Amino acid sequence: MIAVYRESGVVYLAQTGADTKADAHSSSTNLNPENWLIWKIKGTPHALGASTREIRDADLLRYQTLFRGSLNMTKLHTVIGPRIHQLLGEYKRLDSDGDARSSFVFAKDDQAAFIQYNGAVRMLSDLDASDYLDFLKGFFALHPELPAEKRLIKALQCCMLEKGFLQAPIFVMNTKTTTPYCVKDAL
Amino acid sequence: MSILFAYRLPDGIAYVGHQSSFQFSNHPLALSDYAIAKMNEEITVAATINGSCFEILTSHHEWFRHDPLKPIDGRFIVQSIVNPFYKELDKLKLIKDSQMDTAFFVVWKNSIYLILKSFAVIEAHDFASLGAADQVLFPYLHDGPMLEDAEKFVLRIAKLSSKALCANKGNVFLYRVWNDTFQFDKEDDR
């Protein structure tokens, strides 16, 4: 599950480690950002990418410069989406309907968007999630006093508890610093 | 069943495996009999089983050529090794349900990478193992390198896990990558 929040021109991404194969390995393996499903997009400042499910999909995309400049609907439809489709297709990561196994999140500065399994694109509102958005919104509303990143982590932790996720770390990045950050033993 | 896991010991990285197809009175001499291959001076590869996929990966030494001045990283493993390997297996129709028949360990200097059956790449810190072996090993693994005799410890848990996974004789071996030597542990020694 990936949660996304925008505040004061910065987009925050938080992902539950329970999604990743890395979680099945040692906690020190989890600390290596190369194993996470969120990554800094190479060659594009303040840009992040994320895959919601499959680490192989993330492997295929994380070393690519998927876009340069700003992130907007036109670029998502004409550059990023087709490039993802082409890469995943080249390695037979699409099903018979042409759908991907993962959905993807891209963020740049204060903009972020989801590319769904079927290639549909939606620009993000201030708070969004790959799953359980209603729960996330509810928990997020509980702690308006917290700074943005902590508030998002807290809401994601509550979602994990509510939905019975395994104990797992939470991986966090934001478009301002793009520094990977891990909340160990988040539950 | 062959390699069970790669483990960081005090002196370097070792592969630990299980072998039921030969008797220890007649050790095979070739590394490939253990599903281990040296790809160049710095990189070794090991597979969880010895089969077609292992043969194909280890016959393509050119995929492992790298700039000696640059460290090997996830990008190199994915783009120089895994992606061309996928295309070769796909051409030979050796991929079923998007998976190959074995997982691989790649060891470069003190780094351990695991290439899963799904072709996903994990950079491990202390150890990498078969998914199923994790269940058995996990409670034991964290303290292993701290022990005085880490090799004995690793061989012991390899026996435990091979018995649990294979339900047959638990002959295990340890291959020290750093000095190219084996340590055996026979069934009779238990």
Interface residues (C-beta under 8 A of the other chain):
Chain A: K21 A22 A24 H25 S26 S28 T29 L31 N32 E34 N35 E54 I55 R56 D59 L60 R62 Y63 Y91 K92 R93
Chain B: D73 G74 R75 V78 Q79 V82 N83 Y86 D90 I95 S98 L116 S118 F119 A120 V121 I122 E123 A124 H125 D126 F127 A128 S129 G131 D134 L141 H142
